[in-house]
Amino acid sequence: MQTMTRIATLLALGLPLGVLAETPNVTPGEWEFTTTINMEGGQAMPEQSHTDRQCLTESDIESAEDTLLSSVGDCRVADSTVGRDGMEFHMACDLNGQSGDVRGSYTFNGDTITGEMQLDMLAPAGADVQPGADEGGGMKILTDIRGKRIGDC
């Protein structure tokens, strides 16, 4: 369970800048990201929220896919639509032998980033249940991301 939470957190922090083909509308500087995670399904847990700070340089923003998504694990971008002010994406993941499907969207507004992401952990192979259907099945992780620039690094 702790591994799934860590993966969701890495996805949440990595994706706002990670799969962009063009430079996003994000101002370099010191950023504060608040990530709120809700888990539903067989291993449902109370809402978890945490705040992290990160210094983002112009170089970090331009090369975010190489530096951030490589730490997410065995996930691959299946589809994405990217624009300077936002994006939508779909990723397929292998999370400790369990399949995961990630869909999300982000909006970039210079000094703020907002986003939502849903990670569906699929039931283990051979299980006759849908994600979140029962304790033996998968689960759904809903993530809300709010980022704001708080100053220079």
C-alpha positions, -999 to 999 in steps of 0.1 A, spaced: 0 0 0 28 24 9 44 17 -26 11 27 -43 9 59 -24 45 67 -32 39 61 -69 7 82 -69 27 110 -52 56 108 -78 31 109 -106 13 138 -91 45 158 -87 62 146 -119 34 150 -144 27 187 -142 59 192 -160 68 158 -171 52 149 -204 52 182 -222 65 185 -258 66 223 -256 77 246 -227 48 250 -204 34 283 -192 52 279 -159 74 306 -143 107 294 -129 112 298 -92 104 283 -58 71 263 -61 48 248 -34 28 218 -45 -2 206 -24 -12 171 -33 -44 155 -20 -49 118 -25 -81 98 -20 -81 60 -23 -112 40 -30 -118 3 -33 -106 -28 -15 -79 -9 5 -96 24 9 -79 49 31 -88 83 45 -78 114 24 -41 122 26 -27 156 18 9 168 18 28 199 7 62 199 -9 85 227 -21 107 225 -52 129 250 -70 122 249 -107 147 264 -131 141 271 -168 163 240 -175 141 219 -151 110 230 -169 124 223 -204 138 188 -195 112 177 -170 103 145 -189 138 131 -185 143 142 -149 109 135 -134 90 108 -153 120 84 -152 115 81 -114 78 72 -117 85 35 -123 72 12 -151 48 37 -166 46 47 -203 27 75 -219 0 60 -240 -16 92 -252 -12 129 -245 -25 162 -259 -3 191 -249 -6 228 -252 13 257 -236 -15 263 -211 -26 227 -203 -26 190 -211 -45 158 -210 -27 124 -207 -31 87 -204 -4 64 -190 -2 26 -186 18 13 -156 31 -19 -142 31 -13 -104 47 -43 -87 31 -67 -111 -3 -51 -109 -16 -31 -139 -25 6 -135 -43 30 -158 -36 67 -153 -57 95 -168 -54 132 -160 -53 168 -170 -34 199 -159 -38 236 -164 -8 260 -165 -13 296 -156 22 310 -152 24 312 -114 -1 284 -107 -7 248 -118 -39 229 -112 -45 193 -120 -65 161 -115 -54 126 -120 -71 92 -116 -50 60 -112 -71 28 -116 -53 -2 -101 -67 -31 -120 -76 -63 -103 -48 -89 -103 -47 -113 -133 -73 -140 -131 -95 -120 -106 -131 -118 -117 -137 -83 -103 -135 -47 -114 -112 -21 -98 -125 -12 -64 -153 -38 -65 -142 -57 -34 -113 -63 -11 -97 -87 -35 -100 -64 -65 -82 -32 -75 -86 3 -63 -89 38 -75 -66 66 -65 -78 102 -71 -53 129 -69 -58 167 -68 -27 189 -74 -24 226 -67 9 243 -73 18 279 -68 50 299 -73 60 314 -40 91 334 -50 126 331 -64 149 302 -56 
